[in-house]
């Protein structure tokens, strides 16, 4: 009869999920910030306000998707492993969602909009972007 060797280190404590989620969270937060910043820098060169706003929306969706993934995986691992630290990772990501929420002031600052573009945003009757409706 062959006996399995005793577990040591990470395997013994059952913390492997914490390290995986921690690394995944850090990687996704860094990637989301890098990709968002790169897209925003490219958008500043656009001449059309509509193109800037559409690009900003796409960059924000990408950022939120990269943040949402590790949060959902952390919740899933929590349900499997019942380790409260995994919920803390998810809560920290929710806080990032709150910090990164889109506001008009943040949009103006991120895209460095001109005064005329800001005036269009302030005008309730101005059409600043159009959405294509698919049927």
N, C-alpha and C positions, 0 to 999 in steps of 0.2 A: 504494500500500500504506500503510495507516494503522497507526501504532504506538501501542500503549497507553502512557499516561503512567507514569512510574516510581511505584512505591508509596512512600508516605512515612508516617511516624508509626506508629500502631498496626498498620496493614495490613502494613507492611514487616517488623515484628518478629514477626508471627504471635501476638501476645499478646491478641487480642480475646477469646478464650475465658476468659482469666484475669480480665479485667475484668468480663465477664458473670457468671462464677461468683462472683467476689468480691462484686459488688453483690447477686446473688441470695442468697448466703449471709447477708450482713448483713441484708438485708430479711427473710428468713425467720426468722433468729434473733430479731430485734426483734419481728416479728409473733407468733412463738410465745410469747415472754415476755409480751407485752402481752395476748394472748388468754387465756393460761393465768391470768395474774393477775386479769383481769376475771372469768373464770369462778369462780375461787377466792373472790373477794370476794363474789360472789353466793351461793356455797355456804355461806358462814359464817352466812347468815341462815336456812338450813334447820333444821328441828327434828329431823328423822329422821336417825339415823346412817346408815341404809341409803341414803337419798337423797344424803347427803354423799359416801359412798363411791362410789356409782354416778357421781355428777357428777365426782368427782375422777378416776375412771378415764377418763371421757369427755374431760376436760380434758387429761389426760396423753397420751391417744391423739392428740388434736389437736396437742399440742406435738411429739410424736415424728414425726407425719406431716409437719409443716412443716419439721422438721429433716432428715428422711430424703430429701425431694425434692432439695434442692441437693446432697446427698452423692452420690446416684445419678447425677445429671446431671454432677457433677464427674468421677465415674469414667468415665462414657460419653465425655465430652470428652477425658479422658486417653487412653482407648483410641484415639480418633480422632487427636488432636494429638500424643500422646506427650510431653506437657509435665508434668514432675514436680510443678510448683507446684499443679496441679489435684488431685493426690493429697493434697497437704498440706491443702488445703481440706477434703477428705473426712475426713482424719485428725482435723482440728480438730473436725469435727462429731461424730465417734465419741467424742472426749473429752467433748463436751457430753452425749452420751448417758450416759456413765459418771457424769458429775457430776449429771445430772438423774434418775438411776435412782431408782425409788420405794422408799422404806424406811418402816417404821412411824414412825420418829422424824420424818422429813420430812412425812409425812401429818399427824401430830399437830400439828406446828408450822404447816404451811400452813393447815390448817382450824381451828386454835385450838380443838381438842376439849376439852370439859369433862372433869373427872376421872372422872365416871361413864361417859362415852363411851370414855375411855381404858381404864377397867376392863373394859368390854365387849370391847375389842380384845385385852386381855391374857387374857381368859377363853377357854380352848381349846374349851369346850363351848357358848359363846354363838353364836347365829346372828346375824351382823351385817349380812348382805345376802343377797339371793336373786337367782339368775340365772334368767331365763326360757329354757327350752329349746324351740327350735322343731323341729318334726318334719317 
